[in-house]
Each structure stands twice: as structure tokens, then as C-alpha cells.
Amino acid sequence: MARFIELEAQAFQLPEAQRAIFDEEIAEAMQRDAELDHDPSAGMTLEEFKTALAR
């Protein structure tokens, strides 16, 4: 939790435009997380992930 607090403090020091981009990325990550909670089969296995990274 301490690391999160440090990151949060650093994020608040970013210029407004950069914070807006960061906020959008966090919102997208939260949406994808909710989608995976709703339908776990929409995700990929570790092997599929490794294969995708190798491309």
C-alpha cells in the first residue's frame, strides 16, 4: 500500500494534461478488468500472452 501512496503523490505532481492521459488509461484498465470479471473467457491464457509478446 505504501508504494501506491507514493505513486499517487507523484501522479498528482504531473501537469494537468499528463494527468488527464493517465486518468483515461486507468479508466480503460478498470473497464477491461470489469469485462474480464463478467466474462473470464474473454481473456487470454498465460501461453497465449507469451505467444502474443513473441510476435
N, C-alpha and C positions, 0 to 999 in steps of 0.2 A: 504494500500500500504506500510505503514511503516513496518508492520510485514513481508511482502515479502522481503523487502530490508534487514531486519535483518537476515532472513533465508538464503538469497543469500550470505550474507557476511560469515555466518557460514559454508555454503556449500563449499565456496572457501578455507576454512581453513582445510578441510578434506584432508587426504592423497590421492594421485593420484588414487590408486586402489579403494578406497571407493567412490571417485567422479565418477569413471567410472561406478560403480554399480548404483549409484544414477542417473546418466545420462541415463542409459539403462532403469531404471524404469520410469523415466519421459517420455522418448520416447514412451514406451509402453502405458502409460496413455494417451498421446496425440493421439496415433494411435486409441485406443479404443474410445476416445472422438469423433474423426473424423468419425469412423464407426457408432457410435450412431447418429451423426448429419445426416449422409447419410441415415440410416435406423433405426429410433427410435423404431421400433417394435422388434429390436434385443436385446433391454434392458429388464430389469425386473421391475415390479411394486414394490411399497414400501412393499406391503404384501408378494410378492414373496421373496424379500430381507430379510424381517424379518423371514420368514419361513426357508430360507437357513441358516441364522445365528443360528437358534434354533437347527439345526441338530448337 
